[in-house]
Amino acid sequence: MKEYHTSIHINTSVENVWKELINFIDYPLWNPIVGKLEGELPEGNTISTFIVPLNKTYFPTLLSFNKHTEMVWQGT
């Protein structure tokens, strides 16, 4: 199974970063790979994400959601 991890230092508060991270509607404005991202945040839910370069929609499951700490999803 492939895993992707990334990190970046952003010069703002955790609250501001988190607000943008969970704002699924605006993902296409800052992430050119994601054309659409929809779903609810509780763990165990399935979200829908349209990946632009692949022209395909995926349905990953939200594995972990801890406010201001992590959001982990898994899909194929």
C-alpha positions in Angstrom: 0.0 0.0 0.0 1.3 3.4 -0.9 1.3 6.2 1.7 1.8 9.9 1.2 2.9 12.2 3.9 3.7 15.8 3.7 4.5 18.7 6.0 5.0 22.4 5.7 5.6 25.3 8.1 2.8 28.0 7.7 3.3 31.3 9.5 -0.2 31.6 11.1 -2.1 30.0 14.0 -3.2 26.4 14.1 -6.8 27.6 14.2 -6.4 29.4 10.9 -4.7 26.5 9.2 -7.3 24.1 10.5 -10.2 26.3 9.3 -8.8 26.1 5.8 -8.1 22.4 6.0 -11.6 21.4 6.9 -13.2 23.9 4.4 -13.8 21.3 1.7 -15.7 23.7 -0.6 -12.6 25.8 -1.1 -10.0 23.0 -1.7 -10.0 23.6 -5.5 -8.9 27.2 -4.9 -5.6 26.2 -3.3 -5.1 22.6 -4.3 -4.9 22.2 -8.1 -5.1 18.4 -7.9 -8.5 18.4 -6.1 -11.4 19.5 -8.3 -14.0 18.8 -5.7 -14.1 17.5 -2.1 -17.3 16.7 -0.2 -18.3 14.9 2.9 -18.8 15.0 6.6 -15.9 15.0 9.1 -16.8 12.4 11.8 -14.5 9.4 11.8 -15.8 6.4 9.7 -17.5 8.6 7.1 -16.8 8.4 3.4 -15.8 11.5 1.6 -15.9 12.1 -2.1 -12.9 13.7 -3.9 -12.5 14.4 -7.6 -8.8 14.2 -8.6 -8.3 16.5 -11.6 -5.2 14.9 -13.3 -6.9 11.5 -13.2 -10.3 12.7 -14.1 -11.7 10.4 -11.5 -13.7 10.5 -8.3 -12.5 8.5 -5.2 -14.3 7.7 -2.0 -11.8 7.5 0.9 -12.9 6.8 4.4 -12.0 9.2 7.2 -9.9 7.1 9.6 -9.0 9.8 12.2 -10.3 13.3 13.0 -8.8 15.2 15.9 -9.6 18.9 15.8 -6.5 21.1 15.4 -4.3 18.0 15.3 -5.0 15.6 12.4 -7.3 14.5 9.7 -6.4 11.1 8.1 -8.3 9.4 5.3 -7.6 6.2 3.4 -8.8 5.2 -0.1 -7.7 3.4 -3.2 
